[in-house]
């Protein structure tokens, strides 16, 4: 029986692509049961639709964090989700959401945590370049109440090269994120 995965995303969802490709190729025994976004025009919803994956926009407008997260949990439960992935999700989830999904809630961060934790998107890569480090990468970690502080599940590394810009580094790290999620899901046990 395939692992039923739910994805929360606010952006392009580039890291989802590797999972979709692996499922399509038959190298990953999983089903993306739902892709949910807090942004009505998030490209991750379009990416899901191209693969026949159900997408859902839930508006957080006028809702407190816990109330919104309760609606998200309800949608994930209705879809039969067993594991939740945060892929470019630009919201901090509530403690109650973490508790409901504890041990079954993973985030990808575009650095080698704990380095550059708490930063998002381009800001991470700008900070990596400013720090003049020789390598960076991505981290898949369990989500806890501490932002970017949960147990590390997997890290993948790449070099920071002379002439790299934040955009070039972001593209290199996103390629790692795709393979990292597939690797984690291939070994996941519910």
PAZAPA-4460 file (N, C-alpha, C; in steps of 0.05 Angstrom, whole numbers, plus 32768, in hexadecimal, padded with zeros to 4 digits):
% residues 190
    n_x    n_y    n_z   ca_x   ca_y   ca_z    c_x    c_y    c_z   seq   type   mol
   8011   7FE8   8000   8000   8000   8000   8012   8019   8000     1      X     A
   800B   802B   7FEE   801B   8044   7FEB   8018   8056   8003     2      X     A
   802E   8064   8009   802F   8078   801E   801F   8090   8013     3      X     A
   800B   809A   8023   7FFB   80B1   801B   8007   80CA   8026     4      X     A
   8010   80DB   8014   801E   80F3   801C   800E   810C   8016     5      X     A
   800E   811F   8029   8002   8139   8025   8019   814E   8023     6      X     A
   8015   8162   8013   8029   8176   800F   801D   8192   8014     7      X     A
   802A   81A1   8025   8022   81BD   8029   8037   81CF   801C     8      X     A
   802E   81E1   800B   8040   81F3   7FFD   8034   820D   7FF6     9      X     A
   8045   8222   7FF5   803D   823D   7FEF   804A   8248   7FD6    10      X     A
   805E   8239   7FCB   806E   8244   7FB5   806D   8231   7F9D    11      X     A
   8082   822F   7F8E   8083   821F   7F75   8082   8201   7F7B    12      X     A
   808D   81F9   7F92   808D   81DC   7F98   80A1   81CC   7F88    13      X     A
   80B7   81D9   7F82   80CC   81CB   7F72   80D4   81B1   7F7E    14      X     A
   80D6   81AF   7F98   80DF   8197   7FA5   80CA   8180   7FA2    15      X     A
   80B1   8187   7F9C   809D   8173   7F97   80A2   8164   7F7D    16      X     A
   80AF   8171   7F6A   80B3   8165   7F50   80C1   814A   7F51    17      X     A
   80D6   8148   7F61   80E4   812E   7F63   80D3   8118   7F6D    18      X     A
   80C1   811E   7F80   80AE   810A   7F8B   809B   8101   7F75    19      X     A
   808F   8115   7F67   807C   810E   7F51   808A   80FE   7F3C    20      X     A
   80A3   8105   7F35   80B1   80F5   7F20   80B7   80D9   7F29    21      X     A
   80BF   80D6   7F43   80C5   80BB   7F4D   80AC   80AA   7F4F    22      X     A
   8095   80B5   7F56   807C   80A6   7F56   8075   809E   7F3A    23      X     A
   8077   80B0   7F27   8070   80AA   7F0B   8083   8095   7EFF    24      X     A
   809C   8094   7F08   80AF   8081   7EFE   80AD   8066   7F0C    25      X     A
   809D   8065   7F21   8099   804C   7F30   80B0   8046   7F44    26      X     A
   80C0   805A   7F4A   80D7   8055   7F5C   80D0   805E   7F79    27      X     A
   80B8   8069   7F7C   80AF   8071   7F97   8092   8068   7F9B    28      X     A
   808E   8057   7FAF   8073   804D   7FB5   8065   8060   7FC8    29      X     A
   805B   8076   7FBC   804D   808A   7FCC   8037   8097   7FBA    30      X     A
   8024   80A3   7FC7   800F   80B2   7FB9   800E   80CD   7FC5    31      X     A
   800E   80E2   7FB4   8009   80FD   7FBE   7FEB   8100   7FBF    32      X     A
   7FE0   80FE   7FD8   7FC3   80FE   7FDB   7FB7   811A   7FDA    33      X     A
   7FC7   812E   7FE1   7FBD   814A   7FE1   7FD5   815D   7FE1    34      X     A
   7FD3   8172   7FD1   7FE5   8189   7FD2   7FD4   81A1   7FDA    35      X     A
   7FDA   81AC   7FF1   7FCA   81C2   7FFC   7FDB   81DB   7FFE    36      X     A
   7FCF   81F2   7FF7   7FDD   820B   7FF8   7FCD   8221   8005    37      X     A
   7FDB   8233   8012   7FCF   824B   801E   7FCE   8262   800A    38      X     A
   7FD7   825D   7FF1   7FD8   8272   7FDC   7FC8   8268   7FC5    39      X     A
   7FB3   8277   7FBC   7FA2   826D   7FA6   7FB0   8268   7F8C    40      X     A
   7FC5   8277   7F86   7FD2   8274   7F6C   7FEE   8269   7F70    41      X     A
   7FF3   825A   7F85   800D   824D   7F89   8013   823A   7F73    42      X     A
   802A   823C   7F66   8031   822A   7F50   8032   820D   7F58    43      X     A
   8035   8207   7F72   8035   81EB   7F7B   801A   81DD   7F75    44      X     A
   8005   81ED   7F75   7FEA   81E2   7F6F   7FE9   81DA   7F51    45      X     A
   7FF4   81EB   7F40   7FF6   81E5   7F24   8007   81CD   7F1E    46      X     A
   801E   81CB   7F2D   8030   81B4   7F2A   8020   819A   7F31    47      X     A
   8011   819B   7F46   8002   8183   7F4F   7FED   817C   7F3A    48      X     A
   7FDF   8190   7F2F   7FCA   818B   7F1B   7FD5   817D   7F02    49      X     A
   7FED   8184   7EFA   7FFA   8178   7EE3   7FFD   815A   7EE6    50      X     A
   7FFF   8151   7EFF   8002   8134   7F04   7FE9   8127   7F0E    51      X     A
   7FD3   8136   7F0C   7FB9   812A   7F15   7FB7   8128   7F33    52      X     A
   7FC7   8138   7F42   7FC6   8138   7F5F   7FB2   814D   7F68    53      X     A
   7FA1   8146   7F7B   7F8E   8158   7F86   7F9C   8170   7F94    54      X     A
   7F94   8188   7F8C   7F9E   81A0   7F98   7F88   81AE   7FA6    55      X     A
   7F8E   81BC   7FBC   7F7A   81CA   7FCB   7F86   81E4   7FD6    56      X     A
   7F77   81FA   7FD1   7F7E   8213   7FDE   7F6C   8217   7FF6    57      X     A
   7F78   821D   800C   7F6A   8224   8025   7F73   8240   802D    58      X     A
   7F60   8253   802E   7F67   826E   8035   7F6B   8271   8053    59      X     A
   7F82   827D   805B   7F86   8282   8077   7F7A   829D   8080    60      X     A
   7F6E   82AC   806E   7F64   82C7   8073   7F51   82C7   808B    61      X     A
   7F57   82D8   809E   7F45   82DB   80B5   7F47   82C5   80CA    62      X     A
   7F58   82B2   80C6   7F5B   829C   80D9   7F75   829E   80E9    63      X     A
   7F73   8297   8102   7F8B   8294   8112   7F9A   827B   8109    64      X     A
   7FB3   827A   8110   7FC4   8264   8107   7FB8   8248   810D    65      X     A
   7FB0   8245   8127   7FA5   822A   812F   7F8C   8223   8120    66      X     A
   7F7A   8237   811C   7F61   8232   810D   7F67   822A   80F0    67      X     A
   7F79   8238   80E4   7F81   8231   80C8   7F8D   8215   80C8    68      X     A
   7FA0   8210   80DA   7FAD   81F5   80DA   7F99   81DF   80E0    69      X     A
   7F84   81E4   80EF   7F70   81D0   80F4   7F62   81C9   80DA    70      X     A
   7F5C   81DD   80C9   7F50   81D8   80AF   7F62   81C8   809D    71      X     A
   7F7C   81CF   809E   7F90   81C0   808E   7F91   81A3   8097    72      X     A
   7F92   819E   80B1   7F92   8183   80BC   7F7A   8173   80B3    73      X     A
   7F63   8180   80B4   7F4A   8173   80AC   7F4B   816A   808F    74      X     A
   7F55   817C   807E   7F57   8175   8061   7F6B   815E   805D    75      X     A
   7F82   815F   806C   7F95   8149   8069   7F8A   812F   8073    76      X     A
   7F7C   812F   8089   7F70   8116   8093   7F5B   810B   8080    77      X     A
   7F4A   811D   8075   7F36   8115   8061   7F42   8107   8049    78      X     A
   7F5A   8110   8042   7F68   8105   802A   7F78   80EB   8032    79      X     A
   7F77   80E3   804B   7F84   80CB   8054   7FA2   80CD   8056    80      X     A
   7FAC   80E6   8059   7FC9   80EB   805A   7FD5   80DE   8073    81      X     A
   7FED   80D1   806E   7FFC   80C5   8084   8015   80D4   808B    82      X     A
   801F   80E3   8078   8038   80F3   807C   8035   810E   806E    83      X     A
   803D   8123   807C   803A   813E   8071   8056   814A   806B    84      X     A
   8059   8155   8053   8072   8162   804B   806D   8180   8048    85      X     A
   807E   8190   8053   807D   81AD   804F   8091   81B3   8039    86      X     A
   8087   81BC   8022   8099   81C2   800B   8093   81DF   8003    87      X     A
   80A6   81F1   800B   80A2   820D   8005   8089   8218   8013    88      X     A
   8083   820E   802A   806C   8218   8039   8074   822F   804A    89      X     A
   8069   8246   8044   8073   825F   8050   8063   8267   8069    90      X     A
   8059   8253   8077   804B   8258   8090   8059   8248   80A6    91      X     A
   8058   8253   80BE   8062   8244   80D6   8049   8236   80E0    92      X     A
   804B   821B   80E3   8034   820C   80ED   8032   820E   810B    93      X     A
   8019   820B   8114   8013   820D   8131   801D   81F5   8140    94      X     A
   8020   81F9   815A   8028   81E3   816C   8013   81CC   816A    95      X     A
   7FFA   81D3   8168   7FE5   81BE   8166   7FE8   81AE   814D    96      X     A
   7FEE   81BB   8136   7FF3   81AD   811D   800B   819A   8120    97      X     A
   8020   81A4   812C   8038   8193   8130   8031   817B   8141    98      X     A
   8021   817E   8156   8019   8168   8167   8008   8153   8158    99      X     A
   7FF5   815C   8148   7FE4   814A   8139   7FF5   8139   8126   100      X     A
   8009   8145   811A   8019   8138   8105   8035   8130   810E   101      X     A
   803A   8131   8128   8055   812B   8133   8060   8111   8128   102      X     A
   8079   8112   811F   8086   80FA   8114   807D   80F4   80F7   103      X     A
   806A   8103   80ED   8060   80FF   80D2   805E   811A   80C3   104      X     A
   8070   812C   80CA   8070   8147   80BF   808D   814F   80B9   105      X     A
   8093   8152   80A0   80AF   8157   8097   80B0   8171   8088   106      X     A
   80C6   817F   808C   80CC   8198   807D   80E6   8195   806F   107      X     A
   80E9   81A4   8059   8103   81A6   804B   810C   81C2   804F   108      X     A
   8125   81C5   8058   8132   81DF   805C   814A   81E1   8049   109      X     A
   814D   81F8   803B   8162   81FA   8028   817E   8201   8033   110      X     A
   8185   81F4   8049   81A0   81F7   8053   81A7   81DF   8064   111      X     A
   81BF   81DD   806D   81C7   81C7   807E   81C2   81D0   809B   112      X     A
   81AA   81CB   80A4   81A3   81D3   80C0   81B6   81C7   80D3   113      X     A
   81BD   81D4   80E9   81AF   81EC   80F3   81B8   8206   80E6   114      X     A
   81CB   8205   80D4   81D4   821E   80C7   81BD   822A   80B7   115      X     A
   81BA   8244   80BA   81A7   8254   80AB   818A   824C   80B0   116      X     A
   8184   8240   80C7   8169   823A   80CE   8159   8254   80D3   117      X     A
   813F   8253   80CF   812E   826A   80D3   812C   827C   80BB   118      X     A
   813D   8279   80A8   813C   8289   808F   812C   827A   807A   119      X     A
   8121   8289   8067   8111   827C   8052   811A   8284   8037   120      X     A
   8117   8271   8024   811A   8276   8008   8135   8283   8001   121      X     A
   8134   8298   7FF1   814C   82A5   7FE7   815E   82AF   7FFE   122      X     A
   8152   82B7   8014   8161   82C2   802B   8175   82AD   8036   123      X     A
   816E   8293   8034   8181   827E   803D   819A   827F   802B   124      X     A
   8196   827F   8011   81AC   827E   7FFE   81BD   8297   7FFF   125      X     A
   81B0   82AE   8003   81BF   82C7   8006   81D1   82C5   801F   126      X     A
   81C6   82BA   8035   81D5   82B7   804E   81EC   82A4   804B   127      X     A
   81E8   828E   803C   81FD   827B   8037   8214   8288   8028   128      X     A
   820E   8298   8013   8222   82A6   8004   8230   82BB   8014   129      X     A
   8222   82C9   8025   822E   82DE   8036   8240   82D1   804B   130      X     A
   823B   82B9   8053   824B   82AC   8067   8264   829F   805B   131      X     A
   8266   829F   8041   827E   8294   8033   8284   8277   803B   132      X     A
   826F   8267   803E   8273   824A   8044   8279   823B   802B   133      X     A
   8286   8224   802D   828D   8215   8015   8278   8201   800C   134      X     A
   8266   81FB   801E   8250   81E8   8016   8236   81F0   8023   135      X     A
   8221   81E7   8016   8206   81EB   8020   81F6   81D2   8019   136      X     A
   81DC   81D4   8019   81CD   81BC   8012   81B0   81C0   801C   137      X     A
   81A4   81A9   8022   8189   81AA   802C   8186   8196   8043   138      X     A
   8171   819B   8053   816B   818A   806A   814E   8183   806A   139      X     A
   8148   8169   806C   812D   8160   8071   812C   815B   808F   140      X     A
   8119   8167   809D   8118   8164   80BA   80FB   8161   80C3   141      X     A
   80F8   8154   80DA   80DD   8152   80E6   80D6   816E   80F1   142      X     A
   80BD   8174   80EE   80B4   818E   80F7   80AC   818C   8115   143      X     A
   80B6   819E   8124   80AF   81A1   8141   80A6   81BE   8145   144      X     A
   80A0   81C4   815E   8098   81DF   8165   80AE   81F3   8160   145      X     A
   80C7   81EB   8160   80DD   81FD   815B   80E3   81FE   813D   146      X     A
   80E0   8216   8132   80E4   821A   8115   8100   8210   810C   147      X     A
   8100   81FE   80F9   8119   81F2   80EE   812A   81E4   8103   148      X     A
   811D   81DC   8119   812C   81D0   812F   8127   81B3   8134   149      X     A
   8116   81A6   8123   810F   818A   8128   8126   8177   8120   150      X     A
   8123   815E   8128   8138   814A   8121   813D   8148   8103   151      X     A
   8156   8147   80FC   815E   8145   80E0   815A   8129   80D7   152      X     A
   814D   8126   80C0   8148   810C   80B3   815D   8106   809E   153      X     A
   8164   811B   808E   8178   8117   8079   8183   8132   8071   154      X     A
   819D   8133   806B   81A9   814A   805F   81B8   8142   8045   155      X     A
   81B6   8154   8032   81C6   8150   8019   81D6   816A   8015   156      X     A
   81EF   8166   800B   8202   817C   8009   8209   8182   7FEC   157      X     A
   8211   819B   7FE8   821C   81A4   7FCF   8230   81BA   7FD4   158      X     A
   8242   81BE   7FC1   8256   81D3   7FC3   824A   81EE   7FBE   159      X     A
   8255   8202   7FCB   8250   821E   7FC3   8268   8226   7FB2   160      X     A
   8262   822D   7F99   8277   8232   7F85   827C   8250   7F81   161      X     A
   8294   8256   7F79   829B   8272   7F72   8287   827C   7F5C   162      X     A
   827D   8294   7F5F   826B   829E   7F4C   824D   8297   7F50   163      X     A
   8248   8287   7F65   822C   8280   7F6B   821D   8299   7F73   164      X     A
   8204   829A   7F69   81F1   82AE   7F73   81DC   829F   7F84   165      X     A
   81CC   82AE   7F91   81B7   82A2   7FA2   81A4   8291   7F90   166      X     A
   819F   829A   7F78   818D   828B   7F66   819A   8271   7F5D   167      X     A
   81B4   8272   7F55   81C2   825A   7F4D   81C3   8246   7F64   168      X     A
   81C9   824F   7F7B   81CB   823E   7F93   81AF   8232   7F99   169      X     A
   819B   8242   7F97   8180   8238   7F9C   8179   8221   7F89   170      X     A
   817F   8224   7F70   817A   820F   7F5C   8189   81F5   7F63   171      X     A
   81A2   81F8   7F6B   81B3   81E1   7F72   81A7   81D3   7F8A   172      X     A
   819F   81E2   7F9E   8195   81D6   7FB7   8179   81C9   7FB1   173      X     A
   8169   81D6   7FA1   814E   81CB   7F9B   8151   81AF   7F8D   174      X     A
   8165   81AC   7F7D   8169   8192   7F71   816F   817D   7F86   175      X     A
   817E   8185   7F9A   8184   8173   7FB1   816B   816D   7FC1   176      X     A
   815A   8181   7FC5   8141   817D   7FD4   812F   8168   7FC7   177      X     A
   812E   8168   7FAC   811D   8155   7F9E   8126   8138   7FA4   178      X     A
   8140   8133   7FA2   814A   8118   7FA6   8149   8111   7FC4   179      X     A
   814D   8125   7FD5   814C   8120   7FF2   8130   8116   7FFB   180      X     A
   811B   8124   7FF1   8100   811B   7FF9   80FA   80FF   7FEE   181      X     A
   8102   80F9   7FD6   80FE   80DE   7FCB   810C   80CA   7FDD   182      X     A
   8125   80CF   7FE4   8134   80BC   7FF5   8127   80B8   8010   183      X     A
   811D   80CD   801C   8110   80CB   8036   80F6   80BB   8033   184      X     A
   80E7   80C1   801E   80CD   80B3   801A   80D1   8095   8014   185      X     A
   80E6   808F   8005   80EB   8073   7FFF   80F1   8062   8018   186      X     A
   80FC   806F   802C   8102   8060   8045   80ED   8065   805B   187      X     A
   80D8   8073   8056   80C5   807A   806B   80B3   8063   8072   188      X     A
   80AF   805F   808B   809C   804B   8096   8087   8059   80A7   189      X     A
   806E   8054   80A1   8058   8060   80B0   8055   8052   80CB   190      X     A
***
